[in-house]
């Protein structure tokens, strides 16, 4: 029986592997760079959940390899521990313990002793969550409610401003999820994250652009007023469709100032159905809270003129292949995909269910709102209009 040879990487190659992974390269491209199979990259990355391990550093109090060489030469020339310690400006007990734990005067060697010191120092440090069960259970509950680690960390900072023991960074939560050797948060909680991947991906990983579509009399996003760009004034929305199986769709609307979310059920993707649903949704809000709508280049908004005439709301269109120009809506759609996965028949969800999903998003704290919720932010806007 023929066995495959094990693929090994040098420390320098591993460092370059992590550099490329952090830049957003795929495992396939990293493997091609080393002329290896991509399957040989995964075991090295998954060991720490896709999170680059910290570079190891020697303590200033520890003996260095050069000092161990001096000890080894001193033992060969029959020097006493006290004399060796005097030459190294160390305590005699330090030299005595070093020699005793590494074979004694006859068997002591500098290089194996130094390597043993590195191996013995590689013990995992307990993270903050490992000795705070109440905080660990609280974080698990928030994760199950679809809060992101960053939202949880920001909320904890607001909730416990003077209690350091009840606060953790979002990076600690991510590491507790992806580095399972910590044994703190269960691996199943990864499914509660926005992107339930096996390992953590770099934020620089590329995404595919949108398909180019042409719409008659489309007003470009570059013509939007300045007040829309800086998000200082409420009432400017971003919109898109989420598609399901069996020709089912939901219109998603996000207010740029407060990040408040509204969902509208759409019977079909044709422009008549979409504009009718958007007109009905627009009439639920005061005029001061619905002034403009930014959409992508989807053909479902070909009837944008009809929408504008019926609601007096201006419609602006993103540039082709530029989904980042309506980033709040794109971000929200990714969140909604956890409730409406691809391939799900969305037509089976009632208006009450859609409202419940929107409420869940609107009651989550947001970092960009200083960890206030979109519902709180919009409520303040409504109060200001009266």
C-alpha positions in Angstrom: 0.0 0.0 0.0 1.4 3.4 -1.0 1.2 6.2 1.5 1.3 9.9 0.7 4.3 11.8 1.8 3.6 14.4 4.5 3.9 18.0 3.2 6.0 20.2 5.5 6.7 23.9 5.6 9.6 25.8 7.1 9.1 28.6 9.6 9.7 31.2 7.0 7.2 29.6 4.7 4.6 29.4 7.5 5.2 33.1 8.1 4.6 33.9 4.5 1.5 31.7 4.5 0.0 33.7 7.3 1.0 37.0 5.5 -0.9 35.9 2.4 -3.9 34.7 4.4 -4.2 38.0 6.2 -4.0 39.8 2.9 -7.1 37.9 1.8 -5.5 35.3 -0.5 -7.4 32.0 -0.9 -5.9 28.7 0.1 -5.7 27.7 -3.5 -3.6 30.7 -4.4 -1.4 30.2 -1.4 -0.9 26.6 -2.3 0.0 27.5 -5.9 2.6 30.0 -4.6 4.4 27.2 -2.8 3.7 24.7 -5.6 1.7 22.6 -3.1 -1.9 21.4 -2.9 -4.4 23.7 -1.2 -5.3 20.8 1.2 -1.8 21.1 2.7 -2.6 24.8 3.7 -5.8 24.1 5.6 -4.3 22.1 8.5 -1.9 24.9 9.4 -4.6 27.5 9.4 -7.3 25.6 11.1 -5.1 24.7 14.1 -5.7 28.3 15.4 -9.1 28.9 13.7 -7.6 31.0 10.9 -6.2 33.5 13.5 -2.5 34.1 13.2 -0.7 32.9 16.4 1.3 35.6 18.2 5.0 35.5 17.6 6.8 33.9 20.5 9.3 36.0 22.5 11.8 35.1 25.1 11.4 36.6 28.5 14.2 39.0 29.5 14.7 37.0 32.7 15.3 33.7 30.8 18.7 32.4 29.9 19.6 32.9 26.2 21.4 30.4 24.0 24.6 32.4 24.2 24.5 32.2 28.0 23.9 28.5 27.9 26.9 28.1 25.6 29.0 29.9 28.3 27.6 27.5 30.9 28.5 24.5 28.8 32.1 25.7 28.2 32.4 26.5 31.9 31.3 23.0 32.9 33.9 21.5 30.4 36.7 23.5 32.1 35.5 22.3 35.6 34.4 25.8 36.7 32.1 26.1 39.8 28.5 27.2 39.5 29.4 30.3 41.5 32.2 31.3 39.0 30.0 30.7 36.0 27.3 32.8 37.6 29.7 35.6 38.3 30.8 35.6 34.6 27.2 35.8 33.5 26.1 38.3 36.2 23.5 35.7 37.3 22.6 34.1 40.6 24.4 30.8 41.3 21.1 29.1 42.0 20.0 30.0 38.5 23.0 28.1 37.0 22.5 25.2 39.4 18.8 24.7 38.5 19.6 25.0 34.8 22.3 22.3 34.9 20.3 20.0 37.2 17.1 20.0 35.0 19.2 19.3 31.8 21.2 16.2 32.7 23.8 17.5 35.2 27.4 18.4 34.7 28.3 15.4 32.5 25.3 15.5 30.1 24.6 19.2 29.8 24.5 20.6 26.3 23.5 24.2 25.3 21.4 23.7 22.2 19.1 20.9 23.6 18.7 22.8 26.8 17.7 25.9 25.0 15.2 23.9 22.9 13.7 22.3 26.0 13.2 25.7 27.5 11.2 26.8 24.5 9.1 23.6 24.6 8.4 24.0 28.3 7.4 27.6 27.8 4.7 26.7 25.2 1.9 26.4 27.6 -1.5 28.0 26.8 -2.5 31.1 28.8 -6.0 31.0 30.2 -8.2 33.5 28.6 -10.5 35.8 30.6 -13.7 33.8 29.8 -12.3 30.6 31.2 -12.6 31.8 34.8 -15.8 33.9 34.5 -18.7 31.5 33.9 -21.5 34.1 34.2 -19.9 36.3 31.6 -19.3 33.3 29.4 -23.0 32.3 29.6 -24.1 35.9 28.9 -22.0 36.1 25.8 -23.4 32.7 24.6 -27.0 34.0 25.0 -26.2 37.1 23.0 -24.6 35.1 20.3 -27.7 32.9 20.0 -29.7 36.2 19.6 -27.5 36.8 16.5 -25.5 39.6 18.1 -22.0 40.0 16.6 -18.9 39.7 18.9 -18.2 43.4 18.3 -21.8 44.4 19.3 -21.5 42.2 22.5 -18.2 43.8 23.5 -19.6 47.3 22.9 -22.8 46.6 24.8 -20.8 45.1 27.8 -18.7 48.3 27.8 -21.9 50.4 28.1 -23.6 48.1 30.6 -20.6 47.7 32.9 -18.5 50.8 32.5 -16.8 50.4 35.9 -16.5 46.6 36.1 -13.5 45.5 34.1 -14.1 41.8 35.1 -17.4 41.9 33.1 -15.9 43.2 29.9 -14.0 41.5 27.1 -12.9 42.6 23.6 -14.6 41.2 20.5 -11.2 39.6 19.6 -11.3 37.6 22.8 -14.8 36.3 21.8 -13.7 35.4 18.3 -10.6 33.6 19.6 -12.7 31.7 22.1 -15.0 30.5 19.2 -12.3 29.6 16.6 -9.5 28.4 18.8 -11.3 25.4 20.4 -8.3 24.4 22.5 -9.3 27.2 24.8 -12.4 25.2 25.7 -14.6 28.2 26.6 -17.3 28.8 24.0 -18.9 25.8 22.2 -18.0 25.3 18.6 -21.8 25.2 17.7 -22.0 29.0 18.5 -20.0 29.6 15.3 -23.2 29.1 13.5 -24.6 32.2 15.2 -22.0 34.4 13.5 -22.8 36.3 10.3 -20.4 34.1 8.4 -20.4 30.6 9.9 -17.1 29.5 8.5 -14.8 26.8 9.8 -12.0 29.3 10.2 -11.8 33.0 10.3 -11.3 34.8 7.0 -9.5 38.1 6.4 -11.6 41.2 5.8 -9.5 41.8 2.7 -10.9 38.7 1.0 -12.3 39.7 -2.4 -16.0 39.6 -3.3 -17.6 39.4 -6.7 -19.0 42.5 -8.3 -22.6 43.0 -9.5 -23.9 42.5 -13.0 -24.2 45.6 -15.1 -27.7 46.6 -15.8 -29.1 49.7 -17.6 -32.2 51.6 -16.4 -33.9 54.4 -18.3 -33.6 57.9 -16.9 -31.6 56.6 -13.9 -30.2 59.4 -11.6 -26.7 58.5 -10.6 -25.6 58.3 -7.0 -23.1 61.0 -7.7 -26.0 63.5 -7.9 -27.2 62.8 -4.4 -27.3 65.9 -2.1 -24.4 66.2 0.4 -26.8 65.7 3.3 -27.3 62.1 2.1 -23.6 61.4 2.0 -22.7 62.5 5.6 -25.7 60.7 7.1 -26.3 63.7 9.4 -30.0 64.1 8.4 -32.5 61.2 8.8 -34.9 60.1 6.0 -32.5 58.7 3.3 -32.8 55.0 2.7 -31.0 52.2 0.8 -32.9 49.3 -0.7 -32.5 46.0 -2.4 -34.2 42.6 -2.9 -33.4 39.3 -1.2 -34.3 36.4 -3.5 -35.6 33.0 -2.4 -36.7 29.8 -4.2 -39.9 29.5 -6.2 -39.6 33.2 -7.4 -40.1 34.6 -3.9 -38.6 38.0 -2.8 -38.4 40.4 0.1 -37.6 44.1 -0.3 -35.1 45.3 2.3 -34.9 49.0 3.3 -32.2 50.5 5.6 -32.3 54.1 6.9 -28.7 55.6 6.5 -28.8 57.8 9.6 -30.2 55.3 12.2 -29.6 52.0 10.3 -33.3 51.2 11.0 -34.5 48.2 8.9 -37.9 47.7 7.2 -38.9 44.6 5.3 -41.6 44.4 2.7 -43.1 41.3 1.1 -42.9 41.3 -2.7 -45.1 39.0 -4.8 -42.7 39.0 -7.8 -39.5 40.6 -9.1 -41.2 42.5 -11.9 -41.1 46.3 -11.6 -44.9 46.6 -11.0 -44.8 44.4 -8.0 -41.7 46.0 -6.5 -42.8 49.6 -7.0 -46.3 48.8 -5.6 -44.8 47.2 -2.4 -42.3 50.1 -2.0 -45.1 52.7 -2.4 -47.2 50.9 0.3 -44.2 50.8 2.6 -43.3 54.4 2.1 -46.7 55.6 3.2 -46.2 54.1 6.6 -43.6 56.7 7.5 -43.9 60.5 8.0 -42.6 62.5 5.0 -39.7 63.9 7.1 -38.4 60.3 7.5 -38.5 59.2 3.9 -36.8 61.7 1.5 -34.7 59.6 -0.9 -34.0 56.0 -1.8 -30.7 54.5 -3.2 -31.0 51.3 -5.1 -28.7 49.1 -7.2 -28.9 48.6 -10.9 -31.5 45.9 -10.7 -34.2 45.9 -13.4 -36.9 45.6 -10.7 -36.6 49.4 -10.3 -37.1 50.2 -13.9 -40.4 51.9 -12.9 -38.7 54.3 -10.5 -40.4 57.2 -12.0 -43.8 55.8 -11.0 -42.5 55.4 -7.4 -41.2 59.0 -7.3 -44.5 60.5 -8.7 -46.6 58.5 -6.1 -44.4 59.3 -3.1 -42.4 62.4 -4.0 -39.3 60.4 -3.0 -36.2 60.7 -5.1 -34.5 57.5 -6.4 -30.8 57.3 -7.0 -28.9 54.4 -8.5 -25.4 53.0 -7.6 -22.7 52.8 -10.2 -22.4 49.4 -11.9 -20.5 46.8 -9.9 -20.3 49.1 -6.8 -22.4 47.5 -4.0 -20.2 49.2 -1.4 -22.0 52.5 -2.4 -25.0 51.2 -0.4 -23.0 49.5 2.2 -25.6 49.7 5.0 -28.1 47.7 2.9 -25.5 45.2 1.8 -24.5 44.6 5.4 -28.1 44.2 6.5 -28.8 41.7 3.7 -25.9 39.5 4.9 -27.5 39.5 8.4 -30.9 38.7 6.9 -29.4 35.7 5.1 -29.1 33.9 8.4 -32.9 34.1 8.8 -33.6 33.6 5.1 -30.8 31.3 3.7 -30.4 30.9 0.0 -32.8 28.3 -1.4 -35.5 29.1 1.2 -39.0 29.7 -0.1 -39.6 33.2 1.3 -43.2 33.3 0.3 -44.1 31.2 3.3 -43.1 33.9 5.7 -45.9 36.1 7.0 -45.8 39.9 7.5 -45.7 39.2 11.2 -42.6 37.0 10.8 -40.9 39.7 8.7 -41.7 42.3 11.3 -40.2 40.1 14.0 -37.0 39.6 12.1 -36.7 43.4 11.4 -37.4 44.1 15.1 -34.6 41.7 16.1 -32.1 43.7 14.0 -33.5 47.1 15.1 -33.0 46.1 18.8 -29.3 45.2 18.4 -26.7 47.7 19.5 -24.5 49.0 16.7 -20.9 50.1 16.9 -21.4 52.9 14.5 -24.2 54.2 16.7 -22.0 54.1 19.8 -23.7 50.9 20.7 -27.2 52.4 20.7 -29.9 50.5 18.8 -31.4 51.6 15.5 -34.8 51.6 17.2 -33.5 54.1 19.8 -32.0 56.3 17.1 -35.1 56.4 14.9 -37.3 57.1 18.0 -35.1 60.1 18.7 -35.6 61.3 15.1 -39.4 60.9 15.4 -39.4 62.8 18.6 -37.4 65.6 17.0 -40.0 65.9 14.1 -42.8 66.7 16.5 
